[in-house]
Amino acid sequence: MSKATTGCQRLAIVDDMTIYNAAAQKQTLIEALCGCDELELDLSTVGEIDTAGFQLLILVKREARRLGKQARIVAHSPVVRETVDFFNMAADFGDPMLIPAQEG
């Protein structure tokens, strides 16, 4: 039996988004996405993000689209903003200083 999903959930990631935390964070992100219709990620306290962490963000966006849900970053730390800009993904993940995230 599937769990009912409703409303918007805000999830704050407080640890670095690196390969060392990726497995645990993946589980947390997927569970959060499955428990709501709209997931807002607060990454304002993330001090480091590597390619494993960035891949998690891509995974969440892809899974949200697949499930007909929404996922977006609503608060970026400087390193997250820099990484999103480096990969030229601000249109997908949003940059509160520039543009809002696209739905999905």
C-alpha positions as CSV (number, residue, x, y, z in Angstrom):
1,M,0.0,0.0,0.0
2,S,1.4,3.4,-0.9
3,K,1.6,6.3,1.5
4,A,-0.7,9.3,0.7
5,T,1.1,12.4,-0.3
6,T,-0.1,15.9,0.3
7,G,1.0,19.4,0.4
8,C,4.3,21.1,0.5
9,Q,7.3,19.9,2.6
10,R,10.4,21.9,3.3
11,L,13.6,19.9,4.0
12,A,16.7,21.5,5.3
13,I,20.0,19.7,4.4
14,V,22.5,20.7,7.1
15,D,25.4,18.4,6.2
16,D,27.8,18.8,3.3
17,M,26.5,17.3,0.1
18,T,29.5,15.1,-0.7
19,I,30.2,11.5,-1.6
20,Y,30.6,10.8,2.1
21,N,27.0,11.7,2.9
22,A,25.4,10.8,-0.5
23,A,23.9,7.4,0.4
24,A,22.1,8.7,3.5
25,Q,21.1,11.9,1.8
26,K,19.7,10.0,-1.1
27,Q,17.4,8.0,1.2
28,T,16.3,11.2,3.0
29,L,15.6,13.1,-0.2
30,I,13.6,10.2,-1.8
31,E,11.6,9.6,1.3
32,A,10.8,13.3,1.6
33,L,9.7,13.5,-2.1
34,C,7.5,10.5,-1.7
35,G,5.8,12.0,1.3
36,C,4.6,15.2,-0.4
37,D,3.4,16.8,-3.6
38,E,5.9,19.6,-3.5
39,L,9.4,19.5,-1.9
40,E,11.3,22.6,-1.1
41,L,15.0,22.1,-0.4
42,D,16.7,24.5,2.0
43,L,20.4,24.2,1.3
44,S,21.4,27.5,3.0
45,T,23.7,25.7,5.5
46,V,25.5,23.4,3.0
47,G,29.2,24.2,3.3
48,E,30.5,21.8,0.6
49,I,28.9,20.1,-2.4
50,D,30.7,17.8,-4.9
51,T,29.6,16.0,-8.0
52,A,27.9,13.3,-5.9
53,G,25.8,15.9,-4.1
54,F,25.0,17.7,-7.4
55,Q,23.9,14.3,-8.8
56,L,21.5,14.0,-5.9
57,L,19.9,17.3,-6.8
58,I,19.5,16.1,-10.4
59,L,18.0,12.8,-9.1
60,V,15.4,14.6,-7.0
61,K,14.4,16.8,-9.9
62,R,14.1,13.8,-12.3
63,E,12.1,11.8,-9.8
64,A,9.8,14.7,-9.1
65,R,9.1,15.0,-12.8
66,R,8.5,11.3,-13.1
67,L,6.1,11.3,-10.2
68,G,4.3,14.4,-11.3
69,K,5.5,16.3,-8.3
70,Q,7.6,19.5,-7.8
71,A,11.0,19.9,-6.3
72,R,13.0,23.0,-6.0
73,I,15.8,24.7,-4.0
74,V,14.4,27.6,-2.0
75,A,17.5,28.6,-0.1
76,H,21.1,28.3,-1.5
77,S,24.3,28.5,0.4
78,P,27.1,30.4,-1.5
79,V,28.8,27.1,-2.5
80,V,25.5,25.6,-3.7
81,R,24.9,28.8,-5.8
82,E,28.4,28.6,-7.1
83,T,28.0,25.0,-8.1
84,V,24.6,25.5,-9.8
85,D,26.1,28.5,-11.7
86,F,29.2,26.5,-12.6
87,F,27.0,23.7,-14.2
88,N,24.8,26.4,-15.8
89,M,21.7,24.9,-14.1
90,A,20.1,27.9,-12.5
91,A,17.1,27.6,-14.7
92,D,16.5,24.1,-13.3
93,F,17.4,24.6,-9.7
94,G,16.7,28.3,-9.3
95,D,19.0,30.9,-7.9
96,P,17.2,33.2,-5.4
97,M,19.5,36.0,-6.6
98,L,18.7,35.6,-10.3
99,I,15.6,33.5,-11.2
100,P,13.1,31.2,-9.6
101,A,13.4,27.4,-10.2
102,Q,11.3,25.9,-12.9
103,E,8.4,23.7,-11.7
104,G,9.1,19.9,-11.6
